[in-house]
Amino acid sequence: MRSFMLDTLMRRLCVCVQSALLCVLVASIAPAVSADDLRVGTAKAEFELPYGMPLAGYSRRRGRPNQGTHDPVGVRALAVQGATGAVVIASCDLLIIDEDIARLVKERARQEGLAENFHLLLAATHTHSGPGAYGKRFAEKVSMGHYEPEAADAIIRTIATTVARAATTLAPAQMAVRSGRTEGLVKNRAQEDGFADDELTLAAFYPIETMTVHDSVVAAAPEQAQFVSTQSPIAVLMNFSAHPTALGASNYQFSGDYPGVLMREIESRFPSATCLFLAGAVADQAPVKEGDGFEPAEHLGQELAARASQMLENMRPEPVASVRVSRRLHPLDRPDVRLGGFRLFGWLSRALVDDDATLTAISIGRLILAGVPCDLAASLGDRIKQAARASGLDPMIVGFADDYIGYCLPREAYADKSYETSMAFNGPDTGERITRALIEMIHETNPQ
């Protein structure tokens, strides 16, 4: 009897020792998760759009009702929390985000439970086939049809709910950033030989690599333990500077244009990922179109997805702890609205045009997001990117973020008689001033 009890005790002791060794083995392979580690979460939703809602993007549509949905339009959100700050980035299949929409979304997101420590960056993909009827200003009504409270509320509600939900799914993560050139996908539409920004930049967020024991039986035999690592992205931010006008004014079906195709394809190839598209400095940048109907959007989106998939191969994510946000309400020059060769009276210009602009700089480790509330000229966007790189940062220009003031161009371009200059509402120095301000803000948020 004593021998039996001793044998039983020894067997149990052996199992305990082996289990302890297994725990040590797992701990030695799996990286430790710190409270200061980056944490990310995602959410997405489609807009529930009222019947008869017009599309936004082209005044030639004259506010006519839509003819259905070609591909879903909605919002994708990425929540990022670090040791020094937190932010939710939203990519919305909309023409613009104006300051009223931004304010109402932020208020509603707080009501939905979004914590006060989270800043918000709300950006439009600038699709010209997204929902309209949500802008109250004269210029917005021209491009997106008459304002309808029901339409605006549907958009605000969906964005706010999605943003708040993303912040509830936080999990430890690491990040990798990569940039590459494309070929034959974008051109300067204002000048035949003008600067064209063909750079595609992506930031991928990966779960902290964990090691999983496949068979519980190996608790009694740790030398047979098998481990696997998780290496599929949680989220991918995509940044490219070409106007989402692959679909023309003759289209009356809702569509995300080529950014919608790009996000769809990345999420199809990487099912664990939520893909967000961030429009760059697109004021004078046009997509190179191939085909008719929906073919140009499909072609451009597929080409970008193929290039992005190559870039996502063998990514090496690194730990990130720092998240910093800088935001300014930047005063603008006196409005100077021109219609053809005529200038509007000052009082009328002031009634139609904004007098300040929301600027945002967000650093996530070495990644810097420069949020601009406008169609920014590519040369000015490149100036911001070069300044960021000189400071050791990986930049993305985020167009149509939190506000909209029209076009921002280099001073020398302001005298040209073009569509772009007619939409530069706040005088010849606005683009230069915003560029300088954002470069200052980038230095403020630089974690180095």
C-alpha positions, 0 to 999 in steps of 0.5 A: 500500500505504501509502495502504491501511494509512493508511486502515485505521488512520484507520477504526480510530481513528474507531471507537475515538473513537466508542466512547469517546464512547459510553461517556462518553454512557452514563456521563453518563446512567446514575447512578453506583453507589457501594459505599455505595448501598442494596442489596436482594435478595428470595426467597420460598417456599411451606411444604411442610406435612405431611398432616393439619396443623391450621390456626391461628387459632381455638380453635373448630376444636379442632385438626382437620386441614386440608381442603386448600389454597385459596391458597398460604401461605409466606414472602417475604423482603427483604434490605436492606444499607446503609452502616451496617447490614443486615437481612432482613425476612421476612413469614410466612403464620403466625398468630404468630412466638413467641420459640422459632420466631424463635430457631430460624429465626435459628440455622438461617439462619446455618447456611444461610450468612446473614452475621453482619452481617445482623439479622433481623426475622421477622413473621407476617401473622397470617392465621387460616387459616395452618398450626398445630401449631408452638406449644408453649405452652398458649395456642398449642395452644388456637389452633393444635392440638397441637404436632407437631415435623415441622410446626414443622421444616417451617416453620422450615426454609422460613423460614430457607432463604428468608431466607438466599437473599434475602441472596445476591441483593443489587443496588443499589436506591433507595426510595420511601415513600407513605401514603394513606387507604382507605375502608370497609375497616376498623373498630374491633371493640371500640368502635363509635365507637372509633379505626380506622386506615384508613392503607395505607403502602407502601415500594417498592424500585427497581433503580438506573436503568440505561441500556441500549444497544439496538443494538450497531451504534451503537458506530460511530454514537453519535448513534443510540444508544437508551436505556431506564430500568428503573423496575419495583420489586424489592420492595414492603412493604405495611402495613395494620391490619386483623385477617386474619379475613376468613375465619372459623372455618368455613374449614378450607383453608389461606389467606393471607386478605386479605394473601395476595390483596393480595400475589398481586395486587401481584406479578401487576401488577408481575411483577418485584416480591416483595410483603411484607405487614406487619400493623400495630396490629390488636388492635381492628381488624376487616376490613369483610366483603362476601360469603360464603366466600372472597369477603370476603378476595378483596374486601378484598385486591383493594381494597387492591391497587387502592389500592396500584397507584394509589400506586405510579404515578409513584413517585420513588425516592431514594438511601438509604444508612443502615440502622440497627437497635435491639433490646431485650429489654424486661422485662414486668410481673408476669403477670395472667391472667384467665379470665372473671371469675377471676384465676389464681394468680400462680405459674400465670400466670407458668408460662403467660405470658412475662416479657419482650418483644422490641422492634425498630426499624429505619430504612432512610433515612426509613422506620422499622419498629417491630416489636411482639411482640403484638396492639397497639391501634390508638391506641397504634400511632398514637401511635408513628406520630405520634412518628415523623412528628414526627421526619421519619420515615415509619413502619410498625408491624410486628405479630407480630414476633420474639415474642408476648406477647398483647394490648397495650392502653391502660390505660383499656381494660384494665378492659373485659370483652372478648376483647381485655382477657382476652388482655392477660396482663401487666397494664394498663401493658404497652401504654403501656410498650412504646409509650414504649420503641419511641418511644425506640428510634425516636429512637435509629435516626433517621438525621437 
